[in-house]
Amino acid sequence: MRTHDDFSETRKGRLTNRWLQIVLAIALAFGLNALSGIPSLRLRQDLTKDLRHSLAQESVKLLSEIARRAPDRLDNNSWVTAVELEAGENGDQRAAERQSGRLLDAVELEVSKSSHGWLRVVRAGGGRNTPVLTELAARHGPIPPEAAIILSCGTRQRILTFPEITALAEAGRIEEALISALIQVTDDRPIICYVTRGHGELAPDDTSAARGLSQLSRQLRLANVDVRPLTLTGGVPRDASLVMIAGPVSAFSPAEAELIRAYLYDRNGHVLLLLDPGRENGLNAVLESWAIFSPEAQIHEPDMSRRLPDGDIALRNLDTKLHTIASVLATLDLPLVASRLRPVTFDLGSAPDSTLSVWQMVYSSVESWSETDPRQQPPRFDPARDMAGPICMAIAAERRTGLTASAGTEAGRLVVIGSSEIAANARVSRGGNRAFLLQSILWLGGRERTVSIPPRPQYNFTLTAATSQLVSLGWRFAIVPLLIAAVGLAVSAWRRRS
């Protein structure tokens, strides 16, 4: 009979004990890793005084409002899917990826506190989660290469790009942009945008480069904007959120102009008007009633620093009092890009109107002027006829009047831009054209900027020192570790001798 102190039994027990330890250590590692991936089990406490690592209270409130709109039954917590794409080798993109990743973690943690998590965050790119990207591309179209975060909810999608996130992070407004995008994709009430036709306007279903709106229409659909054609013979439909008039070639009749005027004045309607130089539009009376002046002229830009290599004009001058629409250009630091521009300015001769507010938004350079004689070659400034720069080419106006003025409802709104080229397929993706148009339509549709989060302070520390000062600083940091190492070596040597 073997006893327990037999060497063979002891070796077997030690071997079994070691294997159990290995299995338990592996199980502990995998278990902790699995538990750390569950947002509801995460404990996150911000110890900074200014709570720089936490979401703003406004963000928390808006996320709870989104949770109330979420369906009762969710399919695998995927009412909204947020896909964070992997950055390339670019250093700025990697920095943007880190900031957006931390923000998405904070949002996911906050969402997990609700009764049912409605947000699913997926990391993709570099071979990871390829089926998710394939599904999004099949549902919404190709994913742009500069995409950083894709927010998808049903048929709606919103994309934040790496350049956008980089610019927003520098301004401390990346949290505001992400929460705004979440509100847009989860809002099931679409903005209904009617696009007029019958006057040679740009068409939403036209894929041509010069006269097509197909690319802008696709972006609008992803932003939950329903684009529909409109013939003014029957007036403006009652369900219209706004009317877009994009580059008419022939003039509107007096009767059609009156329909637009009545829609703006009597119904507090919303209109986006894109006018080109050298084209009669028949809407001067409508513009005049809104204190807007758009003469038959073309802005001539002699400053070559304001022109792109292909000859297009890059408009960067913004009004000192930034309107909500123009703020997107300031945030992204992008210009409006077009080749032919028409002046659109405030009418200094208009009668005072306490119900009307007008904002001039984008200007040409100081050296520019409005050329009234396009046949004159080379163009020359004539102080008797031409308007000296800087010249406004985009204007927004708001008026609270008409039949519903006393009811406290939203005001009538009008945005006039002196070029339809910024909306055409050839240039809509250049500069800040797409962002400016989208912001204009959201403002007209009453969904301009539903988030007002204070900008985050940026903590950037720099050290300026001479070489000798850096060497001295390095020795000071090294003294304590060197002393500890010397004491350790001395103790080790003493123990060996003894």
One Martini backbone bead per residue (centre of mass of N, CA, C, O) as a GRO file, in nm:
protein
  498
    1MET     BB    1   0.094   0.038   0.025
    2ARG     BB    2   0.059   0.363  -0.043
    3THR     BB    3   0.181   0.660   0.044
    4HIS     BB    4   0.165   1.016   0.052
    5ASP     BB    5   0.501   1.027   0.060
    6ASP     BB    6   0.529   0.943  -0.214
    7PHE     BB    7   0.702   1.049  -0.488
    8SER     BB    8   0.498   0.983  -0.717
    9GLU     BB    9   0.255   1.123  -0.588
   10THR     BB   10   0.383   1.403  -0.565
   11ARG     BB   11   0.434   1.450  -0.868
   12LYS     BB   12   0.138   1.425  -0.959
   13GLY     BB   13   0.029   1.659  -0.786
   14ARG     BB   14   0.208   1.881  -0.906
   15LEU     BB   15   0.113   1.849  -1.201
   16THR     BB   16  -0.187   1.898  -1.150
   17ASN     BB   17  -0.151   2.178  -1.020
   18ARG     BB   18  -0.022   2.319  -1.264
   19TRP     BB   19  -0.253   2.273  -1.469
   20LEU     BB   20  -0.467   2.417  -1.303
   21GLN     BB   21  -0.327   2.690  -1.302
   22ILE     BB   22  -0.326   2.730  -1.608
   23VAL     BB   23  -0.631   2.709  -1.657
   24LEU     BB   24  -0.715   2.935  -1.457
   25ALA     BB   25  -0.551   3.163  -1.588
   26ILE     BB   26  -0.688   3.151  -1.864
   27ALA     BB   27  -0.978   3.191  -1.759
   28LEU     BB   28  -0.925   3.464  -1.626
   29ALA     BB   29  -0.839   3.620  -1.878
   30PHE     BB   30  -1.095   3.568  -2.050
   31GLY     BB   31  -1.303   3.669  -1.844
   32LEU     BB   32  -1.200   3.960  -1.813
   33ASN     BB   33  -1.221   4.029  -2.112
   34ALA     BB   34  -1.529   3.983  -2.135
   35LEU     BB   35  -1.617   4.181  -1.909
   36SER     BB   36  -1.480   4.441  -2.033
   37GLY     BB   37  -1.691   4.431  -2.292
   38ILE     BB   38  -1.908   4.525  -2.082
   39PRO     BB   39  -2.046   4.826  -2.027
   40SER     BB   40  -2.219   4.775  -1.757
   41LEU     BB   41  -1.933   4.688  -1.594
   42ARG     BB   42  -1.825   4.965  -1.600
   43LEU     BB   43  -1.592   5.179  -1.422
   44ARG     BB   44  -1.622   5.542  -1.433
   45GLN     BB   45  -1.399   5.798  -1.300
   46ASP     BB   46  -1.380   6.144  -1.281
   47LEU     BB   47  -1.101   6.332  -1.128
   48THR     BB   48  -1.137   6.588  -1.260
   49LYS     BB   49  -1.241   6.912  -1.216
   50ASP     BB   50  -1.353   6.957  -1.534
   51LEU     BB   51  -1.444   6.689  -1.668
   52ARG     BB   52  -1.279   6.604  -1.943
   53HIS     BB   53  -1.372   6.272  -1.947
   54SER     BB   54  -1.667   6.371  -1.981
   55LEU     BB   55  -1.978   6.418  -2.042
   56ALA     BB   56  -2.197   6.634  -2.101
   57GLN     BB   57  -2.503   6.714  -1.979
   58GLU     BB   58  -2.632   6.759  -2.256
   59SER     BB   59  -2.558   6.480  -2.369
   60VAL     BB   60  -2.707   6.308  -2.162
   61LYS     BB   61  -2.987   6.423  -2.222
   62LEU     BB   62  -2.997   6.350  -2.529
   63LEU     BB   63  -2.957   6.042  -2.493
   64SER     BB   64  -3.220   6.000  -2.332
   65GLU     BB   65  -3.407   6.096  -2.562
   66ILE     BB   66  -3.328   5.877  -2.761
   67ALA     BB   67  -3.413   5.635  -2.581
   68ARG     BB   68  -3.723   5.707  -2.595
   69ARG     BB   69  -3.727   5.648  -2.921
   70ALA     BB   70  -3.673   5.369  -2.890
   71PRO     BB   71  -3.738   5.065  -2.934
   72ASP     BB   72  -3.850   4.808  -2.739
   73ARG     BB   73  -3.741   4.616  -2.966
   74LEU     BB   74  -3.422   4.478  -2.996
   75ASP     BB   75  -3.161   4.385  -3.224
   76ASN     BB   76  -2.888   4.343  -3.067
   77ASN     BB   77  -2.845   4.647  -3.000
   78SER     BB   78  -2.915   4.780  -3.327
   79TRP     BB   79  -3.047   5.058  -3.394
   80VAL     BB   80  -2.753   5.171  -3.358
   81THR     BB   81  -2.461   5.206  -3.565
   82ALA     BB   82  -2.112   5.231  -3.476
   83VAL     BB   83  -1.840   5.291  -3.696
   84GLU     BB   84  -1.496   5.242  -3.644
   85LEU     BB   85  -1.229   5.343  -3.825
   86GLU     BB   86  -0.925   5.282  -3.941
   87ALA     BB   87  -0.637   5.428  -3.958
   88GLY     BB   88  -0.372   5.522  -4.102
   89GLU     BB   89  -0.047   5.662  -4.124
   90ASN     BB   90  -0.158   5.916  -4.037
   91GLY     BB   91  -0.118   6.117  -3.766
   92ASP     BB   92  -0.386   6.276  -3.759
   93GLN     BB   93  -0.571   6.028  -3.784
   94ARG     BB   94  -0.478   5.885  -3.526
   95ALA     BB   95  -0.560   6.111  -3.335
   96ALA     BB   96  -0.859   6.108  -3.418
   97GLU     BB   97  -0.911   5.812  -3.339
   98ARG     BB   98  -0.857   5.842  -3.036
   99GLN     BB   99  -1.074   6.056  -2.974
  100SER     BB  100  -1.321   5.905  -3.091
  101GLY     BB  101  -1.289   5.649  -2.919
  102ARG     BB  102  -1.330   5.780  -2.640
  103LEU     BB  103  -1.610   5.897  -2.703
  104LEU     BB  104  -1.754   5.629  -2.773
  105ASP     BB  105  -1.710   5.500  -2.498
  106ALA     BB  106  -1.873   5.709  -2.338
  107VAL     BB  107  -2.139   5.671  -2.492
  108GLU     BB  108  -2.172   5.365  -2.445
  109LEU     BB  109  -2.177   5.384  -2.136
  110GLU     BB  110  -2.429   5.569  -2.117
  111VAL     BB  111  -2.627   5.383  -2.274
  112SER     BB  112  -2.603   5.129  -2.077
  113LYS     BB  113  -2.783   5.275  -1.843
  114SER     BB  114  -3.018   5.203  -1.978
  115SER     BB  115  -3.271   4.979  -2.015
  116HIS     BB  116  -3.171   4.983  -2.331
  117GLY     BB  117  -2.948   4.921  -2.559
  118TRP     BB  118  -2.909   5.120  -2.879
  119LEU     BB  119  -2.590   5.087  -2.904
  120ARG     BB  120  -2.343   4.988  -3.155
  121VAL     BB  121  -1.998   4.922  -3.141
  122VAL     BB  122  -1.767   4.916  -3.422
  123ARG     BB  123  -1.466   4.776  -3.527
  124ALA     BB  124  -1.297   4.871  -3.830
  125GLY     BB  125  -1.068   4.762  -4.038
  126GLY     BB  126  -0.800   4.583  -4.140
  127GLY     BB  127  -1.012   4.314  -4.164
  128ARG     BB  128  -1.235   4.410  -3.980
  129ASN     BB  129  -1.563   4.369  -4.011
  130THR     BB  130  -1.645   4.337  -4.320
  131PRO     BB  131  -1.956   4.274  -4.324
  132VAL     BB  132  -2.044   4.552  -4.218
  133LEU     BB  133  -1.935   4.720  -4.457
  134THR     BB  134  -2.092   4.570  -4.677
  135GLU     BB  135  -2.376   4.638  -4.572
  136LEU     BB  136  -2.349   4.949  -4.584
  137ALA     BB  137  -2.283   4.968  -4.889
  138ALA     BB  138  -2.551   4.829  -4.985
  139ARG     BB  139  -2.747   5.041  -4.842
  140HIS     BB  140  -2.574   5.345  -4.897
  141GLY     BB  141  -2.308   5.296  -5.030
  142PRO     BB  142  -2.015   5.406  -5.067
  143ILE     BB  143  -1.725   5.439  -4.879
  144PRO     BB  144  -1.533   5.671  -4.788
  145PRO     BB  145  -1.190   5.689  -4.727
  146GLU     BB  146  -1.227   5.930  -4.490
  147ALA     BB  147  -1.375   5.763  -4.296
  148ALA     BB  148  -1.439   5.731  -3.933
  149ILE     BB  149  -1.762   5.760  -3.881
  150ILE     BB  150  -2.052   5.542  -3.874
  151LEU     BB  151  -2.399   5.619  -3.880
  152SER     BB  152  -2.670   5.378  -3.832
  153CYS     BB  153  -3.041   5.400  -3.912
  154GLY     BB  154  -3.158   5.217  -4.119
  155THR     BB  155  -3.184   5.452  -4.388
  156ARG     BB  156  -2.978   5.607  -4.214
  157GLN     BB  157  -2.683   5.829  -4.254
  158ARG     BB  158  -2.364   5.918  -4.093
  159ILE     BB  159  -2.056   6.097  -4.171
  160LEU     BB  160  -1.730   6.107  -4.027
  161THR     BB  161  -1.436   6.254  -4.090
  162PHE     BB  162  -1.108   6.305  -4.038
  163PRO     BB  163  -1.099   6.611  -4.103
  164GLU     BB  164  -1.337   6.685  -3.922
  165ILE     BB  165  -1.227   6.578  -3.650
  166THR     BB  166  -0.971   6.746  -3.646
  167ALA     BB  167  -1.112   7.024  -3.652
  168LEU     BB  168  -1.303   6.976  -3.406
  169ALA     BB  169  -1.081   6.917  -3.195
  170GLU     BB  170  -0.944   7.197  -3.210
  171ALA     BB  171  -1.236   7.333  -3.121
  172GLY     BB  172  -1.391   7.136  -2.912
  173ARG     BB  173  -1.649   6.981  -3.113
  174ILE     BB  174  -1.684   6.663  -3.129
  175GLU     BB  175  -1.924   6.608  -2.941
  176GLU     BB  176  -2.135   6.780  -3.088
  177ALA     BB  177  -2.120   6.626  -3.361
  178LEU     BB  178  -2.201   6.342  -3.260
  179ILE     BB  179  -2.476   6.413  -3.132
  180SER     BB  180  -2.599   6.536  -3.387
  181ALA     BB  181  -2.579   6.277  -3.558
  182LEU     BB  182  -2.761   6.102  -3.376
  183ILE     BB  183  -3.013   6.275  -3.411
  184GLN     BB  184  -3.042   6.251  -3.718
  185VAL     BB  185  -3.062   5.926  -3.740
  186THR     BB  186  -3.316   5.915  -3.514
  187ASP     BB  187  -3.498   6.090  -3.687
  188ASP     BB  188  -3.830   6.014  -3.821
  189ARG     BB  189  -3.855   6.316  -3.930
  190PRO     BB  190  -3.867   6.436  -4.228
  191ILE     BB  191  -3.736   6.639  -4.466
  192ILE     BB  192  -3.921   6.822  -4.706
  193CYS     BB  193  -3.787   6.860  -5.038
  194TYR     BB  194  -3.860   7.083  -5.290
  195VAL     BB  195  -3.791   7.072  -5.645
  196THR     BB  196  -3.785   7.263  -5.895
  197ARG     BB  197  -3.946   7.277  -6.224
  198GLY     BB  198  -3.939   7.427  -6.569
  199HIS     BB  199  -3.638   7.620  -6.569
  200GLY     BB  200  -3.363   7.447  -6.586
  201GLU     BB  201  -3.296   7.301  -6.344
  202LEU     BB  202  -3.158   7.121  -6.124
  203ALA     BB  203  -3.156   6.763  -6.093
  204PRO     BB  204  -3.184   6.490  -5.879
  205ASP     BB  205  -3.172   6.262  -6.133
  206ASP     BB  206  -2.910   6.393  -6.233
  207THR     BB  207  -2.569   6.275  -6.341
  208SER     BB  208  -2.448   6.515  -6.430
  209ALA     BB  209  -2.197   6.741  -6.368
  210ALA     BB  210  -2.338   7.032  -6.427
  211ARG     BB  211  -2.684   6.946  -6.384
  212GLY     BB  212  -2.654   6.772  -6.122
  213LEU     BB  213  -2.811   6.627  -5.795
  214SER     BB  214  -2.742   6.330  -5.705
  215GLN     BB  215  -2.532   6.360  -5.476
  216LEU     BB  216  -2.695   6.546  -5.290
  217SER     BB  217  -2.946   6.364  -5.266
  218ARG     BB  218  -2.803   6.135  -5.121
  219GLN     BB  219  -2.713   6.297  -4.872
  220LEU     BB  220  -3.001   6.380  -4.788
  221ARG     BB  221  -3.116   6.099  -4.740
  222LEU     BB  222  -2.909   6.028  -4.512
  223ALA     BB  223  -3.032   6.299  -4.350
  224ASN     BB  224  -3.349   6.282  -4.370
  225VAL     BB  225  -3.419   6.381  -4.677
  226ASP     BB  226  -3.695   6.448  -4.880
  227VAL     BB  227  -3.686   6.436  -5.232
  228ARG     BB  228  -3.892   6.648  -5.446
  229PRO     BB  229  -4.076   6.734  -5.700
  230LEU     BB  230  -4.179   7.066  -5.854
  231THR     BB  231  -4.483   7.214  -5.968
  232LEU     BB  232  -4.631   7.543  -5.950
  233THR     BB  233  -4.931   7.514  -6.048
  234GLY     BB  234  -5.036   7.410  -5.737
  235GLY     BB  235  -4.824   7.492  -5.559
  236VAL     BB  236  -4.737   7.448  -5.230
  237PRO     BB  237  -4.723   7.206  -5.032
  238ARG     BB  238  -4.809   7.139  -4.700
  239ASP     BB  239  -4.549   6.931  -4.644
  240ALA     BB  240  -4.340   7.147  -4.672
  241SER     BB  241  -4.024   7.244  -4.553
  242LEU     BB  242  -3.899   7.308  -4.845
  243VAL     BB  243  -3.759   7.509  -5.118
  244MET     BB  244  -3.580   7.440  -5.422
  245ILE     BB  245  -3.377   7.667  -5.630
  246ALA     BB  246  -3.167   7.541  -5.900
  247GLY     BB  247  -3.062   7.715  -6.148
  248PRO     BB  248  -3.227   7.896  -6.338
  249VAL     BB  249  -3.270   7.971  -6.684
  250SER     BB  250  -3.557   8.060  -6.659
  251ALA     BB  251  -3.815   8.252  -6.584
  252PHE     BB  252  -4.043   8.336  -6.368
  253SER     BB  253  -4.350   8.392  -6.332
  254PRO     BB  254  -4.556   8.603  -6.171
  255ALA     BB  255  -4.729   8.374  -6.050
  256GLU     BB  256  -4.496   8.206  -5.931
  257ALA     BB  257  -4.374   8.432  -5.757
  258GLU     BB  258  -4.630   8.464  -5.582
  259LEU     BB  259  -4.626   8.181  -5.459
  260ILE     BB  260  -4.355   8.220  -5.313
  261ARG     BB  261  -4.428   8.469  -5.151
  262ALA     BB  262  -4.670   8.339  -4.999
  263TYR     BB  263  -4.511   8.110  -4.869
  264LEU     BB  264  -4.322   8.298  -4.705
  265TYR     BB  265  -4.538   8.499  -4.573
  266ASP     BB  266  -4.808   8.333  -4.498
  267ARG     BB  267  -4.642   8.038  -4.415
  268ASN     BB  268  -4.352   8.048  -4.326
  269GLY     BB  269  -4.147   7.968  -4.529
  270HIS     BB  270  -3.886   7.774  -4.712
  271VAL     BB  271  -3.592   7.890  -4.903
  272LEU     BB  272  -3.369   7.777  -5.166
  273LEU     BB  273  -3.146   7.995  -5.356
  274LEU     BB  274  -2.989   7.941  -5.679
  275LEU     BB  275  -2.782   8.176  -5.847
  276ASP     BB  276  -2.686   8.288  -6.168
  277PRO     BB  277  -2.506   8.441  -6.385
  278GLY     BB  278  -2.685   8.557  -6.667
  279ARG     BB  279  -2.980   8.506  -6.526
  280GLU     BB  280  -3.309   8.503  -6.543
  281ASN     BB  281  -3.567   8.470  -6.266
  282GLY     BB  282  -3.822   8.656  -6.159
  283LEU     BB  283  -3.734   8.727  -5.821
  284ASN     BB  284  -3.695   9.029  -5.735
  285ALA     BB  285  -3.949   9.085  -5.562
  286VAL     BB  286  -3.887   8.879  -5.344
  287LEU     BB  287  -3.610   8.992  -5.260
  288GLU     BB  288  -3.703   9.281  -5.193
  289SER     BB  289  -3.895   9.188  -4.951
  290TRP     BB  290  -3.600   9.076  -4.810
  291ALA     BB  291  -3.355   9.273  -4.851
  292ILE     BB  292  -3.245   9.170  -5.144
  293PHE     BB  293  -2.952   9.197  -5.364
  294SER     BB  294  -2.931   9.079  -5.726
  295PRO     BB  295  -2.746   9.154  -5.969
  296GLU     BB  296  -2.638   9.180  -6.302
  297ALA     BB  297  -2.357   8.988  -6.225
  298GLN     BB  298  -1.993   8.923  -6.189
  299ILE     BB  299  -1.749   8.793  -6.007
  300HIS     BB  300  -1.422   8.928  -5.989
  301GLU     BB  301  -1.101   8.747  -5.938
  302PRO     BB  302  -0.761   8.859  -5.921
  303ASP     BB  303  -0.675   8.682  -5.686
  304MET     BB  304  -0.467   8.406  -5.703
  305SER     BB  305  -0.493   8.306  -5.398
  306ARG     BB  306  -0.823   8.253  -5.464
  307ARG     BB  307  -0.717   8.030  -5.660
  308LEU     BB  308  -0.719   7.748  -5.824
  309PRO     BB  309  -0.556   7.557  -6.056
  310ASP     BB  310  -0.845   7.547  -6.233
  311GLY     BB  311  -0.976   7.857  -6.155
  312ASP     BB  312  -1.123   7.846  -5.914
  313ILE     BB  313  -1.304   7.984  -5.651
  314ALA     BB  314  -1.202   8.067  -5.311
  315LEU     BB  315  -1.415   8.111  -5.034
  316ARG     BB  316  -1.319   8.258  -4.696
  317ASN     BB  317  -1.492   8.498  -4.632
  318LEU     BB  318  -1.631   8.589  -4.322
  319ASP     BB  319  -1.838   8.689  -4.107
  320THR     BB  320  -1.809   8.798  -3.786
  321LYS     BB  321  -2.114   8.708  -3.771
  322LEU     BB  322  -2.189   8.398  -3.728
  323HIS     BB  323  -2.369   8.181  -3.879
  324THR     BB  324  -2.482   7.867  -3.867
  325ILE     BB  325  -2.399   7.801  -4.159
  326ALA     BB  326  -2.100   7.930  -4.160
  327SER     BB  327  -1.970   7.768  -3.920
  328VAL     BB  328  -1.883   7.515  -4.083
  329LEU     BB  329  -1.647   7.657  -4.232
  330ALA     BB  330  -1.488   7.740  -3.978
  331THR     BB  331  -1.450   7.459  -3.854
  332LEU     BB  332  -1.322   7.321  -4.128
  333ASP     BB  333  -1.160   7.517  -4.305
  334LEU     BB  334  -1.347   7.585  -4.570
  335PRO     BB  335  -1.433   7.651  -4.892
  336LEU     BB  336  -1.592   7.791  -5.147
  337VAL     BB  337  -1.657   7.640  -5.478
  338ALA     BB  338  -1.625   7.832  -5.788
  339SER     BB  339  -1.646   8.003  -6.109
  340ARG     BB  340  -1.941   8.141  -6.081
  341LEU     BB  341  -2.056   8.462  -5.951
  342ARG     BB  342  -2.317   8.616  -5.758
  343PRO     BB  343  -2.448   8.878  -5.622
  344VAL     BB  344  -2.548   8.883  -5.257
  345THR     BB  345  -2.716   9.141  -5.088
  346PHE     BB  346  -2.789   9.393  -4.894
  347ASP     BB  347  -3.049   9.627  -4.896
  348LEU     BB  348  -2.991   9.957  -4.827
  349GLY     BB  349  -3.288  10.066  -4.951
  350SER     BB  350  -3.455   9.943  -4.747
  351ALA     BB  351  -3.701   9.911  -4.538
  352PRO     BB  352  -3.778   9.903  -4.229
  353ASP     BB  353  -3.782   9.574  -4.039
  354SER     BB  354  -3.864   9.413  -3.742
  355THR     BB  355  -3.921   9.108  -3.871
  356LEU     BB  356  -3.626   9.131  -3.999
  357SER     BB  357  -3.343   8.910  -4.069
  358VAL     BB  358  -2.997   8.963  -4.180
  359TRP     BB  359  -2.729   8.753  -4.326
  360GLN     BB  360  -2.402   8.779  -4.404
  361MET     BB  361  -2.154   8.527  -4.498
  362VAL     BB  362  -2.004   8.539  -4.793
  363TYR     BB  363  -1.691   8.645  -4.943
  364SER     BB  364  -1.491   8.816  -5.120
  365SER     BB  365  -1.238   8.995  -5.198
  366VAL     BB  366  -1.106   9.311  -5.201
  367GLU     BB  367  -1.013   9.294  -5.518
  368SER     BB  368  -1.287   9.263  -5.602
  369TRP     BB  369  -1.570   9.257  -5.846
  370SER     BB  370  -1.866   9.357  -6.017
  371GLU     BB  371  -1.935   9.254  -6.337
  372THR     BB  372  -2.155   9.405  -6.581
  373ASP     BB  373  -1.943   9.337  -6.835
  374PRO     BB  374  -1.855   9.035  -6.970
  375ARG     BB  375  -1.740   9.140  -7.262
  376GLN     BB  376  -1.506   9.262  -7.120
  377GLN     BB  377  -1.168   9.276  -7.263
  378PRO     BB  378  -1.047   9.306  -7.008
  379PRO     BB  379  -1.134   9.329  -6.702
  380ARG     BB  380  -1.283   9.631  -6.553
  381PHE     BB  381  -1.306   9.872  -6.320
  382ASP     BB  382  -1.622  10.051  -6.258
  383PRO     BB  383  -1.731  10.284  -6.032
  384ALA     BB  384  -2.015  10.350  -6.175
  385ARG     BB  385  -2.113  10.022  -6.189
  386ASP     BB  386  -1.937   9.878  -5.993
  387MET     BB  387  -1.868   9.658  -5.727
  388ALA     BB  388  -1.682   9.656  -5.454
  389GLY     BB  389  -1.485   9.496  -5.253
  390PRO     BB  390  -1.635   9.299  -5.068
  391ILE     BB  391  -1.861   9.032  -5.180
  392CYS     BB  392  -2.159   8.902  -5.145
  393MET     BB  393  -2.295   8.538  -5.201
  394ALA     BB  394  -2.435   8.486  -4.910
  395ILE     BB  395  -2.771   8.459  -4.765
  396ALA     BB  396  -2.972   8.519  -4.468
  397ALA     BB  397  -3.328   8.496  -4.375
  398GLU     BB  398  -3.572   8.624  -4.125
  399ARG     BB  399  -3.939   8.591  -4.074
  400ARG     BB  400  -4.208   8.708  -3.851
  401THR     BB  401  -4.510   8.644  -4.013
  402GLY     BB  402  -4.825   8.651  -4.099
  403LEU     BB  403  -5.074   8.427  -4.003
  404THR     BB  404  -4.856   8.284  -3.775
  405ALA     BB  405  -4.723   8.501  -3.587
  406SER     BB  406  -4.910   8.479  -3.317
  407ALA     BB  407  -4.842   8.158  -3.258
  408GLY     BB  408  -4.517   8.105  -3.235
  409THR     BB  409  -4.394   8.010  -3.477
  410GLU     BB  410  -4.201   7.965  -3.716
  411ALA     BB  411  -4.010   8.118  -3.935
  412GLY     BB  412  -3.928   8.261  -4.212
  413ARG     BB  413  -3.699   8.136  -4.474
  414LEU     BB  414  -3.393   8.259  -4.649
  415VAL     BB  415  -3.166   8.132  -4.904
  416VAL     BB  416  -2.894   8.292  -5.085
  417ILE     BB  417  -2.700   8.182  -5.372
  418GLY     BB  418  -2.442   8.280  -5.618
  419SER     BB  419  -2.461   7.952  -5.691
  420SER     BB  420  -2.507   7.622  -5.848
  421GLU     BB  421  -2.226   7.474  -5.852
  422ILE     BB  422  -2.210   7.371  -5.549
  423ALA     BB  423  -2.445   7.140  -5.623
  424ALA     BB  424  -2.309   7.007  -5.835
  425ASN     BB  425  -2.139   6.722  -5.911
  426ALA     BB  426  -1.857   6.860  -5.980
  427ARG     BB  427  -1.857   7.045  -5.673
  428VAL     BB  428  -1.990   6.929  -5.406
  429SER     BB  429  -1.700   6.791  -5.295
  430ARG     BB  430  -1.579   7.068  -5.268
  431GLY     BB  431  -1.473   7.163  -5.002
  432GLY     BB  432  -1.766   7.319  -4.836
  433ASN     BB  433  -2.025   7.266  -5.006
  434ARG     BB  434  -2.178   7.031  -4.872
  435ALA     BB  435  -2.188   7.140  -4.581
  436PHE     BB  436  -2.332   7.408  -4.650
  437LEU     BB  437  -2.589   7.288  -4.776
  438LEU     BB  438  -2.674   7.107  -4.542
  439GLN     BB  439  -2.696   7.337  -4.334
  440SER     BB  440  -2.910   7.498  -4.487
  441ILE     BB  441  -3.132   7.277  -4.487
  442LEU     BB  442  -3.145   7.236  -4.180
  443TRP     BB  443  -3.225   7.527  -4.116
  444LEU     BB  444  -3.482   7.534  -4.290
  445GLY     BB  445  -3.592   7.257  -4.138
  446GLY     BB  446  -3.528   7.301  -3.815
  447ARG     BB  447  -3.218   7.131  -3.789
  448GLU     BB  448  -2.949   7.276  -3.734
  449ARG     BB  449  -2.865   7.301  -3.389
  450THR     BB  450  -2.954   7.093  -3.126
  451VAL     BB  451  -2.663   7.149  -3.015
  452SER     BB  452  -2.517   7.294  -2.698
  453ILE     BB  453  -2.178   7.264  -2.652
  454PRO     BB  454  -1.919   7.332  -2.492
  455PRO     BB  455  -1.607   7.378  -2.549
  456ARG     BB  456  -1.318   7.215  -2.526
  457PRO     BB  457  -1.036   7.226  -2.374
  458GLN     BB  458  -0.698   7.254  -2.469
  459TYR     BB  459  -0.417   7.033  -2.376
  460ASN     BB  460  -0.116   7.193  -2.452
  461PHE     BB  461   0.225   7.102  -2.412
  462THR     BB  462   0.531   7.289  -2.397
  463LEU     BB  463   0.897   7.269  -2.453
  464THR     BB  464   1.145   7.523  -2.399
  465ALA     BB  465   1.493   7.444  -2.473
  466ALA     BB  466   1.807   7.397  -2.434
  467THR     BB  467   2.045   7.163  -2.442
  468SER     BB  468   2.160   7.210  -2.158
  469GLN     BB  469   1.880   7.199  -2.016
  470LEU     BB  470   1.807   6.910  -2.100
  471VAL     BB  471   2.048   6.770  -1.969
  472SER     BB  472   1.990   6.867  -1.681
  473LEU     BB  473   1.705   6.743  -1.665
  474GLY     BB  474   1.793   6.450  -1.713
  475TRP     BB  475   1.970   6.422  -1.456
  476ARG     BB  476   1.746   6.481  -1.251
  477PHE     BB  477   1.571   6.230  -1.334
  478ALA     BB  478   1.824   6.015  -1.286
  479ILE     BB  479   1.910   6.020  -0.986
  480VAL     BB  480   1.710   5.837  -0.839
  481PRO     BB  481   1.751   5.571  -1.003
  482LEU     BB  482   2.061   5.557  -0.948
  483LEU     BB  483   2.046   5.536  -0.641
  484ILE     BB  484   1.877   5.277  -0.630
  485ALA     BB  485   2.078   5.102  -0.789
  486ALA     BB  486   2.321   5.139  -0.595
  487VAL     BB  487   2.188   5.018  -0.344
  488GLY     BB  488   2.125   4.742  -0.467
  489LEU     BB  489   2.420   4.663  -0.531
  490ALA     BB  490   2.528   4.687  -0.244
  491VAL     BB  491   2.344   4.478  -0.110
  492SER     BB  492   2.423   4.240  -0.294
  493ALA     BB  493   2.727   4.238  -0.222
  494TRP     BB  494   2.695   4.200   0.088
  495ARG     BB  495   2.542   3.925   0.074
  496ARG     BB  496   2.767   3.764  -0.068
  497ARG     BB  497   2.989   3.800   0.151
  498SER     BB  498   2.793   3.688   0.393
   0.00000   0.00000   0.00000
